Amino acid sequence: MVDPRLQDLESFEAINQDEAIRQIVLRMAGLARGGRLPGFIAAVDSDAELDDETKESVLELARNESFLLAAEDYLRATRYLH
């Protein structure tokens, strides 16, 4: 069995390698810290222009606040190492 923390590290590094995704995750983490994530989730959920796959991916990530905040810590800590 793989340690879940290693899976998170792999996910964090994958996010770090994609600048567009990195920026989205950092913005969503900022919304989470500011208590504005529920409004974002509602806006994404009601957006008829988003395709179902994108919507589901964004909502899954947005609903995992602890992952967003941990990812933010990782991304900021490794910013200068990359």
N, C-alpha and C positions, 0 to 999 in steps of 0.2 A: 504494500500500500504506500502511495506517495504522500508525503507530508503536505497538507493543504497550504502551508506557508510557502513551499517551493512553487506550487502552482500559481499562487498570487505573485511571487517574484517574476515568474515567466510572463504572466499577464501584464505586470507593471512594465517590464522591459519591452514587451511588444508594443504597448501604448507609447512608451518613450521613443521608439523608433519611427513612429508615424506622427509627423508634426500636426496634421489636422486632427487626428484623434486625441493627441496630447492636449491640444488647446481646448477641445470639447470637454475632456475629462476635468481639466483645471477649472474651466468655467462652471461646470456642474458642481464641482467641489466647493467653489466659491458661493454658489447658490445654496448649497447645503449648509455651509457655515453661517450664512445670513438668514437662514430659515425660509428661503424663498423657493426651495425645491418643490413643494407641493403645487405651487402655481405653474412652475415649468412643466411638471408632470401632467397637469390638467391641460395645458396648452398643447403639448405634444399629442396627448390622447385624443384631443378634439380636432387636430389638424387633418383635414380631408386631403390635403395635397401630398402628405407623406405616404409612401408605399408601406404596406403592412410589415415587411421585413425590417425596414429601417425603424419604423415606429416601435416594433417589439424590442429591437436591440437597444434603442435609446431608453425605452421605459424600463427594461430589465436593469440596465446600468444605473439609471436615476433612482430606482427603488432600493438600491444597495448603498446607502449612505456611508456605512463603515468602509466599504471598499473604495468609494470615491475619496474619502478623507485619507485613507492609507495610501492610495495611489498618488494623491497630491503630495503627501510627505515624501514618498519615494522619488517622484519626478523632480521635486524641488531639491532634494538631497543629492541627486545624481546629475543635476543640470550641468555642473562644471566638470564632471568627470567624463562626459561624452564629447 
